[in-house]
Amino acid sequence: MPHRQKKSYCRWCGHDTNHEFLFSHKVSTDNDGDYWEEATYSVVKCCGCDAVAFHREVYTEYNFDEVQPGIYDYIPEISCFPFDKDWINPIFSWAIPHTIRDVYREAVEAMNHGLDRLAGAGFRAVVESVCSHLKIEGKTLEVKINKLTSQGIITKNDRNRLHAIRFIGNDSIHVLKKYGRDELKVALSIVNGILTNLFVIADDFERLSEKPISEYDDFEKELKALVAKVPAGVYTLKNIIQPIRRILNDDIPGFEAKLKGRIESGEIDWLLLCPPPKKGPQQYKIEHEN
């Protein structure tokens, strides 16, 4: 005889699926006819992904609805453990530092268990932990968030969003304000975005084979390789690096300033500075040993 099946929400599938009831136990309560309740506790397995969960279905004499004109039926209260439809799964990535990841997961867990004040405080703590990991100094979190922007780590829009998280955390701690779930979901979305941009995407980005040359050491390495191939003569920097498509124009002035300083100090001997021009860009002389 096949096991009983019923539609139930599967957290792993993300929607209602058929579940096989592996084991069930029914408990009925009748307090001298004043009130009755019938609860069925079951271990169920999703017929789609085979995930196992705990299922509770409760009928009470007060929970009924009109299913057809003049016909009423009892409506069960159904809950699944450990997850239900409103459960929020935290993002997970090994790219997120463990100190940040632990605080973040605790904040999401607090939200999932209805501990809204602790969740608000927890999201603020996530921002604090991000600043600590990035070694952003400051007497207050306000100062640290502003430094994240001034140092080019986050945008001005992200700065405003993190300050909103700071306000929520401060209110949750100092005036015991309880924010609604919708607002906490927005706060969580902001936190998820920051963690994704700063750590998850950053880690994925490093695995790309083609990306901009943004560090001076990488620039100098590419430049030196090109100088070895270019015929002896006088060139501007842009003439030399033209084959390198991954150098952004905005970065060239900074790279060139550091390059000139290293040539003048004698740290670079494979490229020479020509006398400063009266007009136009700096020129460089390439000499190859015979």
SERO-4910 file (N, C-alpha, C, O; in steps of 0.05 Angstrom, whole numbers):
BEGIN
 pado doro    nc1    nc2    nc3   cac1   cac2   cac3    cc1    cc2    cc3    oc1    oc2    oc3
  Met    A     17    -24      0      0      0      0     18     25      0     35     27     17
  Pro    A     14     43    -19     31     67    -20     27     85      4      6     87     16
  His    A     48    100     10     47    119     32     29    142     24     25    148      0
  Arg    A     17    155     44      0    178     39     17    202     29     39    206     38
  Gln    A      6    217     10     20    240     -1      2    265      3    -23    263      3
  Lys    A     15    288      5      0    313      8     17    336     -1     42    335      2
  Lys    A      5    357    -11     19    381    -19     30    395      6     15    399     26
  Ser    A     55    403      5     67    418     27     89    434     16    101    428     -4
  Tyr    A     96    456     30    117    474     21    144    461     25    150    451     47
  Cys    A    161    461      4    188    451      6    207    474      4    208    488    -16
  Arg    A    223    479     25    242    501     26    263    498      4    272    517     -8
  Trp    A    271    473     -1    292    469    -21    282    472    -49    296    484    -66
  Cys    A    258    463    -55    246    467    -82    236    496    -85    235    507   -107
  Gly    A    228    508    -62    218    536    -63    189    539    -70    180    561    -75
  His    A    173    517    -69    144    519    -74    131    494    -63    144    476    -53
  Asp    A    104    493    -66     89    470    -56     94    446    -74     91    448    -99
  Thr    A    101    424    -62    106    399    -77     92    376    -63     84    378    -40
  Asn    A     89    354    -77     78    330    -64     99    320    -44    122    318    -50
  His    A     89    313    -21    106    302      0     96    274      9     72    270     12
  Glu    A    114    256     12    107    229     23    109    229     53    129    238     64
  Phe    A     88    220     66     88    219     95    102    194    104     91    172    101
  Leu    A    125    196    116    140    173    125    130    163    152    131    139    157
  Phe    A    122    181    169    112    174    196     93    195    206     99    219    201
  Ser    A     71    188    218     52    207    229     43    198    257     40    175    262
  His    A     37    218    273     26    213    300      5    234    306     10    258    304
  Lys    A    -19    225    312    -42    243    317    -48    246    346    -48    226    361
  Val    A    -52    271    355    -59    277    383    -85    293    383    -87    313    369
  Ser    A   -105    284    398   -131    297    400   -135    307    429   -128    293    448
  Thr    A   -146    331    431   -152    342    457   -181    351    458   -191    364    440
  Asp    A   -195    342    479   -223    350    483   -227    357    512   -228    339    529
  Asn    A   -229    383    518   -232    392    546   -261    393    554   -274    414    555
  Asp    A   -272    369    559   -300    367    569   -319    381    550   -339    393    559
  Gly    A   -314    379    524   -332    390    505   -330    420    502   -344    432    484
  Asp    A   -313    434    518   -311    463    515   -293    471    492   -297    491    479
  Tyr    A   -274    454    486   -255    460    464   -242    435    455   -234    418    471
  Trp    A   -239    432    429   -225    409    418   -204    417    398   -206    438    385
  Glu    A   -183    401    397   -161    406    378   -150    379    370   -148    360    386
  Glu    A   -143    377    344   -131    353    333   -106    360    318   -107    376    299
  Ala    A    -84    349    326    -58    356    314    -45    331    304    -44    310    318
  Thr    A    -35    332    280    -20    310    268      9    318    263     14    337    248
  Tyr    A     27    304    275     56    309    272     68    288    253     65    264    258
  Ser    A     82    297    233     91    279    212    120    285    204    129    308    204
  Val    A    134    263    196    159    266    182    153    262    152    142    241    145
  Val    A    160    281    136    153    280    107    178    282     90    198    293     98
  Lys    A    175    272     66    197    273     46    186    284     20    166    275      9
  Cys    A    200    305     10    192    317    -16    195    297    -38    216    284    -40
  Cys    A    174    294    -54    175    275    -77    191    287   -100    197    273   -120
  Gly    A    199    312    -98    215    324   -119    245    322   -114    260    313   -131
  Cys    A    253    331    -90    282    333    -84    291    314    -61    314    312    -55
  Asp    A    272    299    -50    277    279    -28    285    292     -2    295    278     16
  Ala    A    282    319      1    288    332     26    268    323     47    244    321     42
  Val    A    278    319     71    261    310     94    255    333    112    273    349    118
  Ala    A    231    336    121    223    357    139    202    347    159    192    325    157
  Phe    A    197    364    179    176    358    199    151    374    192    153    398    187
  His    A    128    362    193    103    374    184     83    372    207     79    351    218
  Arg    A     70    395    213     49    395    234     23    406    222     23    427    209
  Glu    A      2    392    227    -24    400    216    -44    400    240    -49    379    252
  Val    A    -56    424    245    -73    426    269   -101    436    261   -104    455    246
  Tyr    A   -121    421    271   -149    429    267   -160    438    295   -156    424    315
  Thr    A   -174    460    295   -188    469    320   -217    475    313   -224    481    290
  Glu    A   -233    475    333   -262    480    328   -267    509    320   -289    516    310
  Tyr    A   -248    527    324   -252    555    318   -242    563    290   -248    585    280
  Asn    A   -227    545    278   -215    552    252   -230    538    230   -223    516    222
  Phe    A   -250    552    219   -266    540    197   -274    562    178   -272    586    185
  Asp    A   -282    554    154   -289    574    134   -311    563    116   -316    538    115
  Glu    A   -326    580    103   -347    572     85   -335    565     58   -326    582     43
  Val    A   -335    539     52   -323    530     27   -342    531      3   -334    534    -20
  Gln    A   -368    529     10   -390    532    -10   -413    545      5   -414    544     29
  Pro    A   -431    558    -10   -454    571      4   -468    552     23   -479    532     15
  Gly    A   -467    558     48   -480    542     69   -465    518     78   -474    504     96
  Ile    A   -441    514     66   -425    490     74   -399    500     86   -384    516     74
  Tyr    A   -393    491    110   -369    500    124   -350    476    128   -358    453    130
  Asp    A   -325    482    129   -305    461    134   -283    473    151   -277    497    150
  Tyr    A   -270    455    166   -248    463    183   -223    468    166   -217    452    148
  Ile    A   -208    489    172   -184    496    158   -160    490    175   -158    500    198
  Pro    A   -142    474    166   -119    467    183    -98    489    184    -94    504    165
  Glu    A    -84    490    207    -61    508    209    -37    490    204    -31    472    219
  Ile    A    -22    496    183      0    479    175     26    494    178     29    517    170
  Ser    A     45    480    190     72    492    193     93    470    188     88    446    193
  Cys    A    115    479    177    137    460    171    162    469    187    167    492    191
  Phe    A    176    449    196    201    455    211    224    439    198    220    416    190
  Pro    A    247    452    194    255    478    205    248    502    188    255    524    196
  Phe    A    235    498    165    231    521    147    201    523    139    188    502    136
  Asp    A    192    547    136    165    551    125    168    571    102    190    579     94
  Lys    A    145    579     90    145    596     66    158    623     71    169    635     52
  Asp    A    157    633     95    168    659    101    197    658    111    208    678    118
  Trp    A    208    635    111    236    631    120    255    644    100    252    641     76
  Ile    A    275    657    110    295    671     94    321    656     95    332    651    117
  Asn    A    331    649     72    357    635     71    379    656     68    379    672     49
  Pro    A    399    656     86    421    674     82    438    666     58    440    643     51
  Ile    A    451    686     46    469    680     25    493    666     37    501    672     60
  Phe    A    505    648     22    528    634     33    550    634     12    546    627    -11
  Ser    A    574    641     20    597    640      3    622    639     21    624    654     41
  Trp    A    641    622     14    666    621     28    682    647     24    701    652     39
  Ala    A    674    663      4    689    688     -1    683    708     21    699    727     26
  Ile    A    660    705     35    654    723     57    670    715     82    668    692     90
  Pro    A    686    732     93    703    725    116    686    713    139    664    722    144
  His    A    697    693    152    681    678    172    671    696    194    650    691    205
  Thr    A    687    716    203    678    733    225    653    749    216    634    753    233
  Ile    A    652    758    192    628    772    181    605    752    177    582    757    184
  Arg    A    612    729    166    592    708    160    577    699    185    553    695    184
  Asp    A    591    696    207    579    687    231    559    707    242    536    700    250
  Val    A    567    732    242    549    753    252    524    756    234    502    759    243
  Tyr    A    529    754    208    508    757    188    487    734    191    463    739    191
  Arg    A    497    710    193    478    687    196    462    688    222    439    680    222
  Glu    A    475    698    243    460    701    268    438    722    266    416    719    277
  Ala    A    444    744    251    424    765    247    400    754    231    377    760    238
  Val    A    406    739    210    384    727    194    368    707    210    344    706    208
  Glu    A    382    691    226    368    672    243    350    686    263    328    676    269
  Ala    A    359    708    274    342    723    293    317    733    278    295    732    290
  Met    A    320    742    254    297    751    238    278    728    232    253    732    234
  Asn    A    288    705    226    271    682    220    256    672    244    235    660    241
  His    A    266    678    268    252    669    292    236    692    305    227    690    328
  Gly    A    232    714    290    215    735    300    228    753    320    214    768    334
  Leu    A    255    751    323    269    768    343    278    793    328    301    797    322
  Asp    A    258    810    323    262    833    305    282    854    315    298    864    300
  Arg    A    281    859    341    300    879    352    329    868    350    348    882    343
  Leu    A    332    842    356    359    830    354    368    830    325    392    833    319
  Ala    A    349    825    306    356    825    278    366    853    269    386    855    255
  Gly    A    351    874    278    360    901    271    387    908    282    404    919    268
  Ala    A    392    900    307    418    904    318    439    887    304    462    896    301
  Gly    A    431    863    296    450    845    282    459    856    255    482    853    248
  Phe    A    441    868    240    448    879    214    468    902    218    486    905    202
  Arg    A    464    918    239    484    939    245    511    927    251    532    937    243
  Ala    A    510    905    266    535    891    273    550    880    249    574    879    248
  Val    A    534    872    228    547    863    204    563    885    191    585    881    182
  Val    A    551    909    190    565    933    179    590    938    195    611    944    183
  Glu    A    588    937    221    612    941    238    634    920    231    657    927    230
  Ser    A    626    895    228    645    874    223    658    877    195    682    871    192
  Val    A    643    887    176    655    893    149    676    914    152    698    911    141
  Cys    A    670    936    167    690    957    171    715    947    185    737    954    178
  Ser    A    711    930    205    734    919    220    751    902    202    776    904    202
  His    A    738    885    185    753    868    168    770    884    148    792    877    141
  Leu    A    758    906    138    772    923    118    791    943    131    804    959    118
  Lys    A    793    941    158    811    958    174    804    988    169    822   1005    166
  Ile    A    779    994    170    769   1021    168    767   1032    197    752   1021    213
  Glu    A    783   1052    203    784   1063    230    766   1087    233    759   1101    214
  Gly    A    757   1092    258    740   1114    264    728   1110    292    724   1087    301
  Lys    A    721   1132    305    710   1130    332    681   1120    332    672   1108    351
  Thr    A    667   1125    310    639   1117    308    634   1102    282    650   1104    263
  Leu    A    612   1087    281    605   1073    257    599   1094    234    604   1088    211
  Glu    A    588   1116    242    582   1137    222    608   1145    207    608   1147    183
  Val    A    629   1150    222    654   1158    210    665   1135    192    675   1140    171
  Lys    A    663   1111    202    673   1088    186    659   1085    160    671   1080    139
  Ile    A    632   1087    160    617   1085    136    625   1107    116    627   1102     92
  Asn    A    628   1131    126    636   1153    108    664   1148     96    669   1155     73
  Lys    A    682   1135    112    708   1129    101    707   1107     80    723   1108     61
  Leu    A    688   1089     82    685   1069     61    680   1083     34    689   1074     13
  Thr    A    665   1105     35    659   1120     11    683   1136      2    690   1136    -22
  Ser    A    695   1151     20    718   1168     13    741   1152      2    757   1162    -13
  Gln    A    744   1127     10    765   1110      1    758   1094    -25    773   1078    -34
  Gly    A    734   1100    -35    726   1088    -60    717   1059    -58    715   1045    -78
  Ile    A    711   1049    -33    704   1021    -30    674   1017    -36    666    997    -48
  Ile    A    657   1037    -29    629   1036    -36    621   1062    -49    635   1082    -47
  Thr    A    598   1063    -61    587   1087    -74    573   1104    -53    568   1096    -31
  Lys    A    566   1128    -62    551   1146    -44    523   1135    -38    513   1137    -16
  Asn    A    511   1122    -58    485   1110    -53    487   1088    -32    470   1085    -15
  Asp    A    508   1072    -35    512   1050    -15    518   1062     13    509   1051     33
  Arg    A    531   1085     14    536   1098     39    510   1105     53    506   1100     76
  Asn    A    491   1117     38    465   1124     49    450   1100     59    437   1101     80
  Arg    A    452   1078     44    438   1053     52    450   1042     78    436   1032     95
  Leu    A    477   1043     80    489   1032    105    482   1050    129    480   1040    151
  His    A    480   1076    124    471   1093    146    443   1086    155    437   1088    179
  Ala    A    426   1079    136    399   1070    144    400   1045    161    385   1043    181
  Ile    A    418   1027    155    422   1003    172    431   1011    200    423   1000    220
  Arg    A    449   1031    200    459   1041    226    436   1053    242    435   1048    267
  Phe    A    419   1068    230    396   1079    244    378   1057    256    369   1059    279
  Ile    A    373   1037    239    356   1015    248    368   1001    272    355    995    292
  Gly    A    394    996    271    408    983    293    408    999    318    404    989    340
  Asn    A    413   1025    315    413   1043    338    386   1044    351    384   1043    376
  Asp    A    365   1046    335    338   1047    346    331   1021    360    318   1021    381
  Ser    A    339    999    349    333    973    361    347    970    388    336    957    406
  Ile    A    371    981    390    386    978    415    379    999    436    374    992    459
  His    A    378   1024    428    377   1046    447    348   1054    455    343   1061    478
  Val    A    329   1052    436    302   1059    443    283   1035    441    259   1038    444
  Leu    A    295   1012    436    280    986    434    257    987    414    236    976    418
  Lys    A    262   1002    392    242   1003    371    241    977    356    262    965    350
  Lys    A    217    967    350    214    943    335    205    949    307    182    958    302
  Tyr    A    223    944    288    216    949    260    200    926    249    203    903    257
  Gly    A    182    932    230    166    912    217    182    894    199    204    901    191
  Arg    A    170    871    193    185    851    176    192    862    149    213    856    138
  Asp    A    173    878    137    179    889    110    204    907    111    220    906     92
  Glu    A    206    924    132    229    941    133    255    925    138    276    931    128
  Leu    A    252    904    155    276    887    160    284    872    134    308    867    130
  Lys    A    265    865    118    272    852     92    288    871     75    307    863     61
  Val    A    280    897     75    295    917     59    324    919     71    343    920     56
  Ala    A    325    920     97    352    922    110    369    897    103    392    900     97
  Leu    A    357    874    103    371    850     96    380    851     67    403    842     60
  Ser    A    363    861     50    371    864     21    395    882     18    412    876      1
  Ile    A    396    903     33    419    921     32    444    907     42    465    909     29
  Val    A    442    893     64    465    878     75    474    857     55    498    853     50
  Asn    A    455    842     43    462    822     23    477    835     -1    497    823    -11
  Gly    A    468    858     -9    481    872    -32    509    880    -26    527    876    -43
  Ile    A    514    890     -2    541    898      6    559    874      7    582    875     -3
  Leu    A    550    852     20    567    828     22    573    816     -5    595    807    -10
  Thr    A    553    816    -22    556    805    -49    576    821    -65    594    810    -78
  Asn    A    573    848    -64    591    865    -80    620    865    -70    639    862    -86
  Leu    A    623    867    -44    650    869    -32    665    843    -32    690    843    -33
  Phe    A    651    820    -29    665    795    -25    659    774    -47    677    763    -59
  Val    A    633    769    -51    626    747    -70    634    753    -98    648    738   -111
  Ile    A    624    777   -108    631    784   -136    660    790   -139    673    783   -159
  Ala    A    672    802   -118    701    808   -119    717    782   -122    737    781   -137
  Asp    A    709    761   -108    723    735   -110    719    723   -138    737    712   -150
  Asp    A    694    725   -148    688    714   -175    704    730   -196    714    718   -216
  Phe    A    706    756   -193    719    773   -212    749    765   -216    759    766   -238
  Glu    A    761    757   -194    790    750   -196    794    725   -213    817    720   -222
  Arg    A    773    710   -218    777    686   -235    773    692   -265    776    674   -281
  Leu    A    766    716   -272    763    724   -300    791    725   -313    810    734   -301
  Ser    A    793    715   -337    819    715   -351    825    743   -362    849    750   -364
  Glu    A    805    759   -368    809    786   -379    796    806   -360    772    806   -357
  Lys    A    812    823   -348    802    845   -331    821    868   -332    844    865   -340
  Pro    A    812    892   -325    829    916   -327    854    913   -310    854    901   -288
  Ile    A    876    925   -319    901    927   -303    898    952   -285    899    974   -295
  Ser    A    894    947   -260    888    969   -242    910    974   -221    909    994   -207
  Glu    A    930    956   -219    951    959   -200    977    966   -215    983    956   -237
  Tyr    A    993    984   -203   1017    994   -216   1036    972   -222   1048    971   -244
  Asp    A   1040    953   -204   1059    931   -208   1052    915   -233   1070    907   -249
  Asp    A   1026    910   -237   1018    896   -261   1023    912   -286   1031    902   -307
  Phe    A   1018    938   -284   1023    957   -306   1053    956   -314   1059    954   -338
  Glu    A   1071    958   -294   1099    959   -300   1109    933   -313   1126    933   -330
  Lys    A   1098    911   -303   1105    885   -314   1098    883   -344   1114    874   -360
  Glu    A   1074    892   -351   1065    892   -379   1082    912   -395   1089    906   -418
  Leu    A   1088    935   -384   1104    955   -398   1132    945   -404   1142    948   -426
  Lys    A   1144    932   -385   1171    922   -389   1172    901   -411   1191    901   -427
  Ala    A   1152    884   -412   1150    864   -433   1148    877   -461   1159    867   -480
  Leu    A   1132    898   -462   1129    912   -488   1154    927   -496   1162    926   -520
  Val    A   1168    940   -477   1193    954   -483   1213    936   -496   1228    944   -513
  Ala    A   1214    911   -486   1233    892   -497   1228    885   -527   1246    876   -541
  Lys    A   1203    889   -536   1196    883   -563   1196    907   -582   1197    904   -606
  Val    A   1194    931   -570   1192    956   -587   1220    963   -597   1239    962   -581
  Pro    A   1223    971   -622   1249    980   -633   1260   1004   -617   1244   1020   -607
  Ala    A   1286   1006   -616   1298   1029   -602   1288   1055   -615   1284   1057   -639
  Gly    A   1285   1075   -598   1275   1101   -608   1262   1117   -586   1264   1110   -562
  Val    A   1248   1138   -593   1235   1156   -575   1205   1154   -578   1194   1154   -600
  Tyr    A   1191   1150   -556   1163   1146   -556   1149   1160   -533   1161   1167   -513
  Thr    A   1123   1165   -536   1107   1173   -513   1097   1147   -500   1098   1126   -512
  Leu    A   1088   1150   -475   1079   1126   -461   1055   1114   -476   1054   1089   -477
  Lys    A   1037   1130   -486   1014   1119   -499   1022   1103   -525   1009   1084   -532
  Asn    A   1043   1113   -538   1053   1098   -562   1062   1070   -554   1057   1050   -568
  Ile    A   1076   1068   -531   1087   1042   -522   1064   1023   -514   1064   1000   -522
  Ile    A   1046   1033   -498   1026   1016   -486   1001   1011   -503    982    998   -494
  Gln    A   1001   1022   -527    978   1020   -544    968    991   -547    943    987   -548
  Pro    A    986    971   -550    976    944   -553    961    933   -528    946    914   -530
  Ile    A    966    946   -505    953    936   -480    925    947   -478    922    971   -471
  Arg    A    905    932   -485    878    942   -486    865    943   -458    843    954   -455
  Arg    A    879    932   -438    866    929   -412    874    951   -392    867    950   -369
  Ile    A    888    971   -402    895    994   -385    874   1016   -390    870   1025   -413
  Leu    A    861   1025   -369    841   1046   -372    854   1073   -373    873   1079   -359
  Asn    A    843   1090   -390    854   1117   -394    855   1133   -368    874   1148   -363
  Asp    A    835   1129   -350    835   1144   -325    858   1136   -307    866   1152   -290
  Asp    A    869   1112   -311    891   1103   -293    919   1111   -304    938   1110   -289
  Ile    A    921   1119   -329    947   1125   -341    962   1147   -326    986   1144   -321
  Pro    A    949   1170   -320    964   1192   -307    977   1183   -281   1001   1190   -276
  Gly    A    963   1168   -265    975   1158   -239    998   1138   -244   1018   1140   -231
  Phe    A    994   1120   -263   1015   1101   -270   1040   1116   -280   1062   1110   -272
  Glu    A   1036   1136   -297   1059   1150   -309   1074   1166   -288   1098   1167   -289
  Ala    A   1060   1178   -269   1073   1193   -248   1092   1175   -232   1114   1183   -225
  Lys    A   1082   1151   -225   1098   1133   -210   1121   1122   -227   1143   1118   -217
  Leu    A   1116   1117   -253   1137   1108   -271   1160   1128   -273   1183   1120   -271
  Lys    A   1153   1153   -276   1174   1174   -278   1191   1175   -253   1215   1179   -254
  Gly    A   1177   1173   -230   1192   1174   -205   1211   1150   -202   1233   1154   -192
  Arg    A   1204   1127   -211   1221   1104   -210   1244   1105   -229   1266   1096   -224
  Ile    A   1240   1118   -252   1262   1122   -271   1282   1142   -260   1306   1138   -261
  Glu    A   1271   1164   -249   1289   1185   -238   1305   1175   -214   1328   1184   -210
  Ser    A   1294   1156   -198   1308   1146   -175   1328   1124   -182   1343   1114   -165
  Gly    A   1328   1116   -208   1346   1094   -217   1335   1066   -212   1349   1047   -217
  Glu    A   1310   1064   -203   1299   1037   -199   1292   1023   -225   1291    999   -226
  Ile    A   1288   1039   -246   1283   1028   -273   1306   1037   -291   1311   1061   -294
  Asp    A   1319   1017   -304   1341   1024   -323   1335   1015   -351   1352   1018   -369
  Trp    A   1312   1004   -356   1305    994   -383   1288   1014   -399   1278   1009   -421
  Leu    A   1284   1038   -387   1270   1059   -400   1281   1086   -390   1286   1089   -367
  Leu    A   1286   1104   -409   1298   1130   -402   1279   1153   -407   1262   1152   -424
  Leu    A   1282   1174   -390   1266   1198   -393   1281   1217   -412   1304   1223   -409
  Cys    A   1266   1227   -431   1277   1249   -448   1273   1275   -433   1257   1276   -414
  Pro    A   1288   1297   -441   1284   1323   -428   1254   1330   -429   1240   1325   -448
  Pro    A   1245   1343   -407   1216   1351   -406   1209   1368   -430   1223   1387   -436
  Pro    A   1188   1361   -444   1180   1376   -468   1167   1403   -461   1155   1406   -440
  Lys    A   1170   1422   -479   1157   1448   -475   1127   1445   -479   1110   1457   -465
  Lys    A   1120   1428   -497   1092   1422   -503   1088   1392   -507   1107   1378   -513
  Gly    A   1064   1383   -502   1059   1355   -507   1067   1337   -485   1076   1346   -464
  Pro    A   1062   1311   -489   1068   1291   -468   1097   1285   -464   1114   1291   -482
  Gln    A   1104   1274   -441   1131   1265   -436   1139   1244   -456   1123   1226   -463
  Gln    A   1164   1245   -464   1175   1225   -483   1195   1207   -468   1208   1215   -449
  Tyr    A   1197   1183   -478   1215   1163   -466   1233   1151   -488   1225   1149   -511
  Lys    A   1258   1145   -480   1277   1134   -499   1282   1104   -492   1286   1097   -469
  Ile    A   1280   1088   -513   1286   1060   -510   1312   1053   -523   1316   1059   -547
  Glu    A   1330   1042   -508   1356   1033   -519   1359   1003   -513   1356    994   -490
  His    A   1366    988   -533   1370    960   -530   1400    954   -530   1415    965   -547
  Glu    A   1409    936   -513   1437    928   -514   1443    911   -538   1426    894   -545
  Asn    A   1466    916   -551   1473    900   -574   1483    872   -566   1491    856   -582
***
